[in-house]
Amino acid sequence: MSRSNLIDVPRLAGASDLLGVDKYTTALIKFISTASMPITMAI
């Protein structure tokens, strides 16, 4: 069994975005909230 020092825990609210995904999250939220028709998305 291999070991890792990575810990899988959600980041706390207000913590810095170390992976740079906040801009994609914000864009996806904006797209979903302004879509004028039903949509299906796969992530």
mmCIF entry with sequence, helices, sheets and N, C-alpha, C, O atoms, coordinates in Angstrom:
data_MODEL
# 
_entry.id   MODEL 
# 
_entity.id                         1 
_entity.type                       polymer 
_entity.pdbx_number_of_molecules   1 
# 
_entity_poly.entity_id                      1 
_entity_poly.type                           'polypeptide(L)' 
_entity_poly.nstd_linkage                   no 
_entity_poly.nstd_monomer                   no 
_entity_poly.pdbx_seq_one_letter_code       MSRSNLIDVPRLAGASDLLGVDKYTTALIKFISTASMPITMAI 
_entity_poly.pdbx_seq_one_letter_code_can   MSRSNLIDVPRLAGASDLLGVDKYTTALIKFISTASMPITMAI 
_entity_poly.pdbx_strand_id                 A 
# 
loop_
_entity_poly_seq.entity_id 
_entity_poly_seq.num 
_entity_poly_seq.mon_id 
_entity_poly_seq.hetero 
1 1  MET n 
1 2  SER n 
1 3  ARG n 
1 4  SER n 
1 5  ASN n 
1 6  LEU n 
1 7  ILE n 
1 8  ASP n 
1 9  VAL n 
1 10 PRO n 
1 11 ARG n 
1 12 LEU n 
1 13 ALA n 
1 14 GLY n 
1 15 ALA n 
1 16 SER n 
1 17 ASP n 
1 18 LEU n 
1 19 LEU n 
1 20 GLY n 
1 21 VAL n 
1 22 ASP n 
1 23 LYS n 
1 24 TYR n 
1 25 THR n 
1 26 THR n 
1 27 ALA n 
1 28 LEU n 
1 29 ILE n 
1 30 LYS n 
1 31 PHE n 
1 32 ILE n 
1 33 SER n 
1 34 THR n 
1 35 ALA n 
1 36 SER n 
1 37 MET n 
1 38 PRO n 
1 39 ILE n 
1 40 THR n 
1 41 MET n 
1 42 ALA n 
1 43 ILE n 
# 
_struct_asym.id          A 
_struct_asym.entity_id   1 
# 
_struct_conf.conf_type_id            HELX_P 
_struct_conf.id                      HELX_P1 
_struct_conf.pdbx_PDB_helix_id       AA1 
_struct_conf.beg_label_comp_id       ASP 
_struct_conf.beg_label_asym_id       A 
_struct_conf.beg_label_seq_id        22 
_struct_conf.pdbx_beg_PDB_ins_code   ? 
_struct_conf.end_label_comp_id       THR 
_struct_conf.end_label_asym_id       A 
_struct_conf.end_label_seq_id        34 
_struct_conf.pdbx_end_PDB_ins_code   ? 
_struct_conf.beg_auth_comp_id        ASP 
_struct_conf.beg_auth_asym_id        A 
_struct_conf.beg_auth_seq_id         22 
_struct_conf.end_auth_comp_id        THR 
_struct_conf.end_auth_asym_id        A 
_struct_conf.end_auth_seq_id         34 
_struct_conf.pdbx_PDB_helix_class    1 
_struct_conf.details                 ? 
_struct_conf.pdbx_PDB_helix_length   13 
# 
_struct_conf_type.id          HELX_P 
_struct_conf_type.criteria    ? 
_struct_conf_type.reference   ? 
# 
loop_
_atom_site.group_PDB 
_atom_site.id 
_atom_site.type_symbol 
_atom_site.label_atom_id 
_atom_site.label_alt_id 
_atom_site.label_comp_id 
_atom_site.label_asym_id 
_atom_site.label_entity_id 
_atom_site.label_seq_id 
_atom_site.pdbx_PDB_ins_code 
_atom_site.Cartn_x 
_atom_site.Cartn_y 
_atom_site.Cartn_z 
_atom_site.occupancy 
_atom_site.B_iso_or_equiv 
_atom_site.pdbx_formal_charge 
_atom_site.auth_seq_id 
_atom_site.auth_comp_id 
_atom_site.auth_asym_id 
_atom_site.auth_atom_id 
_atom_site.pdbx_PDB_model_num 
ATOM 1   N N  . MET A 1 1  ? 0.847   -1.178 0.000   1.00 0.00 ? 1  MET A N  1 
ATOM 2   C CA . MET A 1 1  ? 0.000   0.000  0.000   1.00 0.00 ? 1  MET A CA 1 
ATOM 3   C C  . MET A 1 1  ? 0.893   1.242  0.000   1.00 0.00 ? 1  MET A C  1 
ATOM 4   O O  . MET A 1 1  ? 1.769   1.389  0.853   1.00 0.00 ? 1  MET A O  1 
ATOM 5   N N  . SER A 1 2  ? 0.662   2.126  -0.962  1.00 0.00 ? 2  SER A N  1 
ATOM 6   C CA . SER A 1 2  ? 1.452   3.358  -1.006  1.00 0.00 ? 2  SER A CA 1 
ATOM 7   C C  . SER A 1 2  ? 0.802   4.416  -0.117  1.00 0.00 ? 2  SER A C  1 
ATOM 8   O O  . SER A 1 2  ? -0.406  4.393  0.120   1.00 0.00 ? 2  SER A O  1 
ATOM 9   N N  . ARG A 1 3  ? 1.600   5.312  0.352   1.00 0.00 ? 3  ARG A N  1 
ATOM 10  C CA . ARG A 1 3  ? 1.111   6.387  1.218   1.00 0.00 ? 3  ARG A CA 1 
ATOM 11  C C  . ARG A 1 3  ? 1.318   7.721  0.533   1.00 0.00 ? 3  ARG A C  1 
ATOM 12  O O  . ARG A 1 3  ? 2.212   7.880  -0.299  1.00 0.00 ? 3  ARG A O  1 
ATOM 13  N N  . SER A 1 4  ? 0.493   8.659  0.888   1.00 0.00 ? 4  SER A N  1 
ATOM 14  C CA . SER A 1 4  ? 0.580   9.986  0.309   1.00 0.00 ? 4  SER A CA 1 
ATOM 15  C C  . SER A 1 4  ? 0.395   11.010 1.411   1.00 0.00 ? 4  SER A C  1 
ATOM 16  O O  . SER A 1 4  ? -0.249  10.737 2.424   1.00 0.00 ? 4  SER A O  1 
ATOM 17  N N  . ASN A 1 5  ? 0.955   12.176 1.212   1.00 0.00 ? 5  ASN A N  1 
ATOM 18  C CA . ASN A 1 5  ? 0.771   13.248 2.194   1.00 0.00 ? 5  ASN A CA 1 
ATOM 19  C C  . ASN A 1 5  ? -0.348  14.198 1.780   1.00 0.00 ? 5  ASN A C  1 
ATOM 20  O O  . ASN A 1 5  ? -0.498  15.268 2.370   1.00 0.00 ? 5  ASN A O  1 
ATOM 21  N N  . LEU A 1 6  ? -1.141  13.817 0.766   1.00 0.00 ? 6  LEU A N  1 
ATOM 22  C CA . LEU A 1 6  ? -2.283  14.619 0.348   1.00 0.00 ? 6  LEU A CA 1 
ATOM 23  C C  . LEU A 1 6  ? -3.487  14.309 1.228   1.00 0.00 ? 6  LEU A C  1 
ATOM 24  O O  . LEU A 1 6  ? -3.766  13.146 1.520   1.00 0.00 ? 6  LEU A O  1 
ATOM 25  N N  . ILE A 1 7  ? -4.182  15.328 1.639   1.00 0.00 ? 7  ILE A N  1 
ATOM 26  C CA . ILE A 1 7  ? -5.360  15.174 2.485   1.00 0.00 ? 7  ILE A CA 1 
ATOM 27  C C  . ILE A 1 7  ? -6.567  15.669 1.700   1.00 0.00 ? 7  ILE A C  1 
ATOM 28  O O  . ILE A 1 7  ? -6.576  16.801 1.216   1.00 0.00 ? 7  ILE A O  1 
ATOM 29  N N  . ASP A 1 8  ? -7.570  14.833 1.576   1.00 0.00 ? 8  ASP A N  1 
ATOM 30  C CA . ASP A 1 8  ? -8.758  15.175 0.791   1.00 0.00 ? 8  ASP A CA 1 
ATOM 31  C C  . ASP A 1 8  ? -9.803  15.812 1.699   1.00 0.00 ? 8  ASP A C  1 
ATOM 32  O O  . ASP A 1 8  ? -10.694 15.134 2.211   1.00 0.00 ? 8  ASP A O  1 
ATOM 33  N N  . VAL A 1 9  ? -9.682  17.118 1.890   1.00 0.00 ? 9  VAL A N  1 
ATOM 34  C CA . VAL A 1 9  ? -10.655 17.872 2.675   1.00 0.00 ? 9  VAL A CA 1 
ATOM 35  C C  . VAL A 1 9  ? -11.036 19.120 1.885   1.00 0.00 ? 9  VAL A C  1 
ATOM 36  O O  . VAL A 1 9  ? -10.192 19.697 1.200   1.00 0.00 ? 9  VAL A O  1 
ATOM 37  N N  . PRO A 1 10 ? -12.294 19.545 1.972   1.00 0.00 ? 10 PRO A N  1 
ATOM 38  C CA . PRO A 1 10 ? -12.694 20.762 1.268   1.00 0.00 ? 10 PRO A CA 1 
ATOM 39  C C  . PRO A 1 10 ? -11.963 21.978 1.829   1.00 0.00 ? 10 PRO A C  1 
ATOM 40  O O  . PRO A 1 10 ? -11.635 22.022 3.015   1.00 0.00 ? 10 PRO A O  1 
ATOM 41  N N  . ARG A 1 11 ? -11.714 22.952 0.977   1.00 0.00 ? 11 ARG A N  1 
ATOM 42  C CA . ARG A 1 11 ? -11.068 24.161 1.490   1.00 0.00 ? 11 ARG A CA 1 
ATOM 43  C C  . ARG A 1 11 ? -12.093 24.985 2.255   1.00 0.00 ? 11 ARG A C  1 
ATOM 44  O O  . ARG A 1 11 ? -13.286 24.941 1.952   1.00 0.00 ? 11 ARG A O  1 
ATOM 45  N N  . LEU A 1 12 ? -11.644 25.708 3.209   1.00 0.00 ? 12 LEU A N  1 
ATOM 46  C CA . LEU A 1 12 ? -12.523 26.531 4.031   1.00 0.00 ? 12 LEU A CA 1 
ATOM 47  C C  . LEU A 1 12 ? -12.985 27.753 3.248   1.00 0.00 ? 12 LEU A C  1 
ATOM 48  O O  . LEU A 1 12 ? -12.282 28.231 2.358   1.00 0.00 ? 12 LEU A O  1 
ATOM 49  N N  . ALA A 1 13 ? -14.153 28.247 3.580   1.00 0.00 ? 13 ALA A N  1 
ATOM 50  C CA . ALA A 1 13 ? -14.686 29.446 2.929   1.00 0.00 ? 13 ALA A CA 1 
ATOM 51  C C  . ALA A 1 13 ? -13.712 30.594 3.138   1.00 0.00 ? 13 ALA A C  1 
ATOM 52  O O  . ALA A 1 13 ? -13.269 30.847 4.258   1.00 0.00 ? 13 ALA A O  1 
ATOM 53  N N  . GLY A 1 14 ? -13.385 31.277 2.069   1.00 0.00 ? 14 GLY A N  1 
ATOM 54  C CA . GLY A 1 14 ? -12.461 32.402 2.155   1.00 0.00 ? 14 GLY A CA 1 
ATOM 55  C C  . GLY A 1 14 ? -11.004 32.023 2.004   1.00 0.00 ? 14 GLY A C  1 
ATOM 56  O O  . GLY A 1 14 ? -10.145 32.902 1.926   1.00 0.00 ? 14 GLY A O  1 
ATOM 57  N N  . ALA A 1 15 ? -10.701 30.716 1.960   1.00 0.00 ? 15 ALA A N  1 
ATOM 58  C CA . ALA A 1 15 ? -9.314  30.280 1.779   1.00 0.00 ? 15 ALA A CA 1 
ATOM 59  C C  . ALA A 1 15 ? -8.890  30.543 0.342   1.00 0.00 ? 15 ALA A C  1 
ATOM 60  O O  . ALA A 1 15 ? -9.727  30.604 -0.558  1.00 0.00 ? 15 ALA A O  1 
ATOM 61  N N  . SER A 1 16 ? -7.589  30.699 0.130   1.00 0.00 ? 16 SER A N  1 
ATOM 62  C CA . SER A 1 16 ? -7.110  31.008 -1.218  1.00 0.00 ? 16 SER A CA 1 
ATOM 63  C C  . SER A 1 16 ? -7.321  29.831 -2.174  1.00 0.00 ? 16 SER A C  1 
ATOM 64  O O  . SER A 1 16 ? -7.341  28.670 -1.763  1.00 0.00 ? 16 SER A O  1 
ATOM 65  N N  . ASP A 1 17 ? -7.476  30.156 -3.437  1.00 0.00 ? 17 ASP A N  1 
ATOM 66  C CA . ASP A 1 17 ? -7.714  29.174 -4.499  1.00 0.00 ? 17 ASP A CA 1 
ATOM 67  C C  . ASP A 1 17 ? -6.363  28.694 -5.029  1.00 0.00 ? 17 ASP A C  1 
ATOM 68  O O  . ASP A 1 17 ? -5.826  29.287 -5.964  1.00 0.00 ? 17 ASP A O  1 
ATOM 69  N N  . LEU A 1 18 ? -5.819  27.655 -4.461  1.00 0.00 ? 18 LEU A N  1 
ATOM 70  C CA . LEU A 1 18 ? -4.486  27.188 -4.824  1.00 0.00 ? 18 LEU A CA 1 
ATOM 71  C C  . LEU A 1 18 ? -4.425  26.544 -6.210  1.00 0.00 ? 18 LEU A C  1 
ATOM 72  O O  . LEU A 1 18 ? -3.358  26.516 -6.823  1.00 0.00 ? 18 LEU A O  1 
ATOM 73  N N  . LEU A 1 19 ? -5.536  26.033 -6.709  1.00 0.00 ? 19 LEU A N  1 
ATOM 74  C CA . LEU A 1 19 ? -5.539  25.370 -8.009  1.00 0.00 ? 19 LEU A CA 1 
ATOM 75  C C  . LEU A 1 19 ? -6.044  26.264 -9.141  1.00 0.00 ? 19 LEU A C  1 
ATOM 76  O O  . LEU A 1 19 ? -6.001  25.868 -10.306 1.00 0.00 ? 19 LEU A O  1 
ATOM 77  N N  . GLY A 1 20 ? -6.511  27.444 -8.815  1.00 0.00 ? 20 GLY A N  1 
ATOM 78  C CA . GLY A 1 20 ? -6.962  28.383 -9.836  1.00 0.00 ? 20 GLY A CA 1 
ATOM 79  C C  . GLY A 1 20 ? -8.264  27.999 -10.514 1.00 0.00 ? 20 GLY A C  1 
ATOM 80  O O  . GLY A 1 20 ? -8.420  28.241 -11.711 1.00 0.00 ? 20 GLY A O  1 
ATOM 81  N N  . VAL A 1 21 ? -9.197  27.413 -9.794  1.00 0.00 ? 21 VAL A N  1 
ATOM 82  C CA . VAL A 1 21 ? -10.450 26.983 -10.402 1.00 0.00 ? 21 VAL A CA 1 
ATOM 83  C C  . VAL A 1 21 ? -11.617 27.926 -10.128 1.00 0.00 ? 21 VAL A C  1 
ATOM 84  O O  . VAL A 1 21 ? -12.703 27.726 -10.672 1.00 0.00 ? 21 VAL A O  1 
ATOM 85  N N  . ASP A 1 22 ? -11.422 28.931 -9.311  1.00 0.00 ? 22 ASP A N  1 
ATOM 86  C CA . ASP A 1 22 ? -12.519 29.846 -8.976  1.00 0.00 ? 22 ASP A CA 1 
ATOM 87  C C  . ASP A 1 22 ? -13.093 30.536 -10.200 1.00 0.00 ? 22 ASP A C  1 
ATOM 88  O O  . ASP A 1 22 ? -14.307 30.724 -10.282 1.00 0.00 ? 22 ASP A O  1 
ATOM 89  N N  . LYS A 1 23 ? -12.256 30.918 -11.154 1.00 0.00 ? 23 LYS A N  1 
ATOM 90  C CA . LYS A 1 23 ? -12.767 31.609 -12.339 1.00 0.00 ? 23 LYS A CA 1 
ATOM 91  C C  . LYS A 1 23 ? -13.663 30.689 -13.162 1.00 0.00 ? 23 LYS A C  1 
ATOM 92  O O  . LYS A 1 23 ? -14.636 31.156 -13.753 1.00 0.00 ? 23 LYS A O  1 
ATOM 93  N N  . TYR A 1 24 ? -13.359 29.397 -13.214 1.00 0.00 ? 24 TYR A N  1 
ATOM 94  C CA . TYR A 1 24 ? -14.200 28.448 -13.942 1.00 0.00 ? 24 TYR A CA 1 
ATOM 95  C C  . TYR A 1 24 ? -15.501 28.185 -13.197 1.00 0.00 ? 24 TYR A C  1 
ATOM 96  O O  . TYR A 1 24 ? -16.560 28.051 -13.810 1.00 0.00 ? 24 TYR A O  1 
ATOM 97  N N  . THR A 1 25 ? -15.417 28.112 -11.885 1.00 0.00 ? 25 THR A N  1 
ATOM 98  C CA . THR A 1 25 ? -16.609 27.918 -11.065 1.00 0.00 ? 25 THR A CA 1 
ATOM 99  C C  . THR A 1 25 ? -17.570 29.085 -11.239 1.00 0.00 ? 25 THR A C  1 
ATOM 100 O O  . THR A 1 25 ? -18.771 28.887 -11.424 1.00 0.00 ? 25 THR A O  1 
ATOM 101 N N  . THR A 1 26 ? -17.044 30.286 -11.181 1.00 0.00 ? 26 THR A N  1 
ATOM 102 C CA . THR A 1 26 ? -17.863 31.484 -11.333 1.00 0.00 ? 26 THR A CA 1 
ATOM 103 C C  . THR A 1 26 ? -18.508 31.525 -12.719 1.00 0.00 ? 26 THR A C  1 
ATOM 104 O O  . THR A 1 26 ? -19.690 31.846 -12.840 1.00 0.00 ? 26 THR A O  1 
ATOM 105 N N  . ALA A 1 27 ? -17.749 31.206 -13.756 1.00 0.00 ? 27 ALA A N  1 
ATOM 106 C CA . ALA A 1 27 ? -18.287 31.213 -15.116 1.00 0.00 ? 27 ALA A CA 1 
ATOM 107 C C  . ALA A 1 27 ? -19.374 30.155 -15.281 1.00 0.00 ? 27 ALA A C  1 
ATOM 108 O O  . ALA A 1 27 ? -20.389 30.417 -15.927 1.00 0.00 ? 27 ALA A O  1 
ATOM 109 N N  . LEU A 1 28 ? -19.183 28.975 -14.715 1.00 0.00 ? 28 LEU A N  1 
ATOM 110 C CA . LEU A 1 28 ? -20.177 27.909 -14.814 1.00 0.00 ? 28 LEU A CA 1 
ATOM 111 C C  . LEU A 1 28 ? -21.462 28.289 -14.084 1.00 0.00 ? 28 LEU A C  1 
ATOM 112 O O  . LEU A 1 28 ? -22.556 28.051 -14.594 1.00 0.00 ? 28 LEU A O  1 
ATOM 113 N N  . ILE A 1 29 ? -21.341 28.868 -12.916 1.00 0.00 ? 29 ILE A N  1 
ATOM 114 C CA . ILE A 1 29 ? -22.519 29.326 -12.159 1.00 0.00 ? 29 ILE A CA 1 
ATOM 115 C C  . ILE A 1 29 ? -23.279 30.379 -12.961 1.00 0.00 ? 29 ILE A C  1 
ATOM 116 O O  . ILE A 1 29 ? -24.507 30.339 -13.034 1.00 0.00 ? 29 ILE A O  1 
ATOM 117 N N  . LYS A 1 30 ? -22.547 31.325 -13.564 1.00 0.00 ? 30 LYS A N  1 
ATOM 118 C CA . LYS A 1 30 ? -23.198 32.377 -14.363 1.00 0.00 ? 30 LYS A CA 1 
ATOM 119 C C  . LYS A 1 30 ? -23.911 31.774 -15.574 1.00 0.00 ? 30 LYS A C  1 
ATOM 120 O O  . LYS A 1 30 ? -25.034 32.165 -15.894 1.00 0.00 ? 30 LYS A O  1 
ATOM 121 N N  . PHE A 1 31 ? -23.262 30.826 -16.244 1.00 0.00 ? 31 PHE A N  1 
ATOM 122 C CA . PHE A 1 31 ? -23.868 30.192 -17.414 1.00 0.00 ? 31 PHE A CA 1 
ATOM 123 C C  . PHE A 1 31 ? -25.144 29.450 -17.039 1.00 0.00 ? 31 PHE A C  1 
ATOM 124 O O  . PHE A 1 31 ? -26.160 29.585 -17.722 1.00 0.00 ? 31 PHE A O  1 
ATOM 125 N N  . ILE A 1 32 ? -25.105 28.669 -15.962 1.00 0.00 ? 32 ILE A N  1 
ATOM 126 C CA . ILE A 1 32 ? -26.270 27.889 -15.543 1.00 0.00 ? 32 ILE A CA 1 
ATOM 127 C C  . ILE A 1 32 ? -27.420 28.809 -15.125 1.00 0.00 ? 32 ILE A C  1 
ATOM 128 O O  . ILE A 1 32 ? -28.577 28.556 -15.461 1.00 0.00 ? 32 ILE A O  1 
ATOM 129 N N  . SER A 1 33 ? -27.098 29.860 -14.402 1.00 0.00 ? 33 SER A N  1 
ATOM 130 C CA . SER A 1 33 ? -28.164 30.736 -13.900 1.00 0.00 ? 33 SER A CA 1 
ATOM 131 C C  . SER A 1 33 ? -28.781 31.604 -14.990 1.00 0.00 ? 33 SER A C  1 
ATOM 132 O O  . SER A 1 33 ? -29.886 32.115 -14.808 1.00 0.00 ? 33 SER A O  1 
ATOM 133 N N  . THR A 1 34 ? -28.096 31.782 -16.121 1.00 0.00 ? 34 THR A N  1 
ATOM 134 C CA . THR A 1 34 ? -28.644 32.619 -17.187 1.00 0.00 ? 34 THR A CA 1 
ATOM 135 C C  . THR A 1 34 ? -29.100 31.823 -18.409 1.00 0.00 ? 34 THR A C  1 
ATOM 136 O O  . THR A 1 34 ? -29.536 32.419 -19.394 1.00 0.00 ? 34 THR A O  1 
ATOM 137 N N  . ALA A 1 35 ? -29.010 30.505 -18.372 1.00 0.00 ? 35 ALA A N  1 
ATOM 138 C CA . ALA A 1 35 ? -29.437 29.687 -19.504 1.00 0.00 ? 35 ALA A CA 1 
ATOM 139 C C  . ALA A 1 35 ? -30.937 29.864 -19.711 1.00 0.00 ? 35 ALA A C  1 
ATOM 140 O O  . ALA A 1 35 ? -31.711 29.812 -18.755 1.00 0.00 ? 35 ALA A O  1 
ATOM 141 N N  . SER A 1 36 ? -31.340 30.071 -20.950 1.00 0.00 ? 36 SER A N  1 
ATOM 142 C CA . SER A 1 36 ? -32.747 30.352 -21.230 1.00 0.00 ? 36 SER A CA 1 
ATOM 143 C C  . SER A 1 36 ? -33.548 29.100 -21.559 1.00 0.00 ? 36 SER A C  1 
ATOM 144 O O  . SER A 1 36 ? -34.754 29.184 -21.793 1.00 0.00 ? 36 SER A O  1 
ATOM 145 N N  . MET A 1 37 ? -32.906 27.955 -21.581 1.00 0.00 ? 37 MET A N  1 
ATOM 146 C CA . MET A 1 37 ? -33.612 26.709 -21.866 1.00 0.00 ? 37 MET A CA 1 
ATOM 147 C C  . MET A 1 37 ? -33.038 25.608 -20.976 1.00 0.00 ? 37 MET A C  1 
ATOM 148 O O  . MET A 1 37 ? -31.949 25.761 -20.423 1.00 0.00 ? 37 MET A O  1 
ATOM 149 N N  . PRO A 1 38 ? -33.755 24.517 -20.838 1.00 0.00 ? 38 PRO A N  1 
ATOM 150 C CA . PRO A 1 38 ? -33.205 23.394 -20.074 1.00 0.00 ? 38 PRO A CA 1 
ATOM 151 C C  . PRO A 1 38 ? -31.913 22.901 -20.738 1.00 0.00 ? 38 PRO A C  1 
ATOM 152 O O  . PRO A 1 38 ? -31.837 22.813 -21.964 1.00 0.00 ? 38 PRO A O  1 
ATOM 153 N N  . ILE A 1 39 ? -30.918 22.586 -19.940 1.00 0.00 ? 39 ILE A N  1 
ATOM 154 C CA . ILE A 1 39 ? -29.642 22.114 -20.466 1.00 0.00 ? 39 ILE A CA 1 
ATOM 155 C C  . ILE A 1 39 ? -29.215 20.848 -19.740 1.00 0.00 ? 39 ILE A C  1 
ATOM 156 O O  . ILE A 1 39 ? -29.628 20.596 -18.607 1.00 0.00 ? 39 ILE A O  1 
ATOM 157 N N  . THR A 1 40 ? -28.402 20.073 -20.390 1.00 0.00 ? 40 THR A N  1 
ATOM 158 C CA . THR A 1 40 ? -27.777 18.912 -19.775 1.00 0.00 ? 40 THR A CA 1 
ATOM 159 C C  . THR A 1 40 ? -26.279 19.115 -19.829 1.00 0.00 ? 40 THR A C  1 
ATOM 160 O O  . THR A 1 40 ? -25.736 19.450 -20.882 1.00 0.00 ? 40 THR A O  1 
ATOM 161 N N  . MET A 1 41 ? -25.607 18.920 -18.715 1.00 0.00 ? 41 MET A N  1 
ATOM 162 C CA . MET A 1 41 ? -24.159 19.107 -18.659 1.00 0.00 ? 41 MET A CA 1 
ATOM 163 C C  . MET A 1 41 ? -23.498 17.870 -18.094 1.00 0.00 ? 41 MET A C  1 
ATOM 164 O O  . MET A 1 41 ? -24.040 17.211 -17.207 1.00 0.00 ? 41 MET A O  1 
ATOM 165 N N  . ALA A 1 42 ? -22.346 17.568 -18.604 1.00 0.00 ? 42 ALA A N  1 
ATOM 166 C CA . ALA A 1 42 ? -21.537 16.469 -18.064 1.00 0.00 ? 42 ALA A CA 1 
ATOM 167 C C  . ALA A 1 42 ? -20.208 17.050 -17.614 1.00 0.00 ? 42 ALA A C  1 
ATOM 168 O O  . ALA A 1 42 ? -19.541 17.766 -18.360 1.00 0.00 ? 42 ALA A O  1 
ATOM 169 N N  . ILE A 1 43 ? -19.846 16.740 -16.419 1.00 0.00 ? 43 ILE A N  1 
ATOM 170 C CA . ILE A 1 43 ? -18.582 17.245 -15.878 1.00 0.00 ? 43 ILE A CA 1 
ATOM 171 C C  . ILE A 1 43 ? -17.705 16.060 -15.515 1.00 0.00 ? 43 ILE A C  1 
ATOM 172 O O  . ILE A 1 43 ? -16.585 16.244 -15.039 1.00 0.00 ? 43 ILE A O  1 
# 
